């Protein structure tokens, strides 16, 4: 029988081992981040090869929809941070 981590169980050297997930490794987080950056960059560049009919003149600007989506999501996060200050309850709100 091989001595693998699964065979040793949840205890090793008398201490309980915390289960590690694949996103606990910072290298995997960096891989996902850079994969998303590359996909977003490729989608942004692909805008140069698309031909579309637009209702407004600014829709024809290069990368308009990508920049518009990024800026609105950024503003949504900033708005939510400010709204949290107004809606936040005390720590002991439910203990009353």
C-alpha positions as CSV (number, residue, x, y, z in Angstrom):
1,X,0.0,0.0,0.0
2,X,1.4,3.4,-1.0
3,X,1.8,6.2,1.5
4,X,-0.2,8.9,-0.3
5,X,-1.8,11.9,1.2
6,X,-5.2,10.2,0.7
7,X,-4.0,7.2,2.8
8,X,-2.8,9.4,5.7
9,X,-6.3,10.9,6.1
10,X,-6.9,14.4,7.4
11,X,-4.2,14.2,10.1
12,X,-0.5,14.5,9.5
13,X,2.1,14.8,12.3
14,X,-0.7,15.1,14.8
15,X,-2.1,18.2,13.2
16,X,-5.2,18.5,11.1
17,X,-4.4,19.4,7.5
18,X,-6.5,22.1,5.8
19,X,-7.9,21.1,2.5
20,X,-6.3,23.0,-0.4
21,X,-8.1,23.9,-3.5
22,X,-6.6,24.6,-6.9
23,X,-7.3,28.4,-6.6
24,X,-5.3,28.5,-3.3
25,X,-2.2,28.3,-5.4
26,X,-1.3,31.9,-6.5
27,X,0.2,30.5,-9.7
28,X,-3.2,29.2,-10.8
29,X,-4.8,32.6,-10.1
30,X,-2.1,34.3,-12.2
31,X,-2.7,31.9,-15.1
32,X,-6.5,32.7,-15.0
33,X,-5.8,36.4,-14.9
34,X,-3.5,36.4,-17.8
35,X,-5.8,34.1,-19.8
36,X,-8.6,36.6,-19.3
37,X,-6.3,39.5,-20.3
38,X,-5.4,37.7,-23.5
39,X,-9.0,36.8,-24.4
40,X,-10.0,40.4,-23.8
41,X,-7.2,41.7,-25.9
42,X,-8.0,39.3,-28.7
43,X,-11.7,40.4,-28.6
44,X,-10.7,44.0,-28.6
45,X,-8.4,43.5,-31.7
46,X,-11.1,41.5,-33.5
47,X,-13.2,44.6,-33.6
48,X,-11.0,45.8,-36.4
49,X,-12.1,42.9,-38.6
50,X,-15.9,43.2,-37.9
51,X,-18.3,45.1,-40.2
52,X,-21.5,46.1,-38.6
53,X,-24.4,48.3,-39.3
54,X,-24.7,51.0,-36.6
55,X,-27.5,53.3,-35.6
56,X,-25.2,55.9,-34.1
57,X,-21.9,57.3,-35.4
58,X,-20.0,56.5,-32.2
59,X,-20.8,52.8,-32.5
60,X,-18.3,52.7,-35.4
61,X,-15.4,53.8,-33.2
62,X,-12.7,51.2,-32.8
63,X,-13.3,49.2,-29.6
64,X,-16.3,51.3,-28.6
65,X,-18.3,48.4,-27.1
66,X,-15.4,47.0,-25.2
67,X,-14.4,50.3,-23.7
68,X,-18.0,51.2,-23.0
69,X,-18.6,47.9,-21.2
70,X,-15.4,48.2,-19.2
71,X,-16.1,51.8,-18.1
72,X,-19.7,51.1,-17.1
73,X,-18.7,48.0,-15.0
74,X,-16.0,50.1,-13.4
75,X,-18.6,52.8,-12.6
76,X,-20.9,50.2,-11.2
77,X,-18.3,49.0,-8.8
78,X,-17.6,52.6,-7.6
79,X,-21.3,53.3,-7.2
80,X,-21.8,50.1,-5.2
81,X,-18.9,51.0,-2.9
82,X,-20.5,54.4,-2.2
83,X,-24.0,52.8,-1.8
84,X,-22.6,50.4,0.7
85,X,-21.8,53.3,3.0
86,X,-25.5,54.3,3.0
87,X,-27.0,50.9,3.3
88,X,-24.6,49.2,5.7
89,X,-26.0,48.0,9.0
90,X,-24.3,47.8,12.4
91,X,-22.5,44.6,13.3
92,X,-25.1,43.8,16.0
93,X,-28.1,44.6,13.9
94,X,-29.6,41.1,14.2
95,X,-28.7,40.6,17.8
96,X,-31.2,43.2,19.0
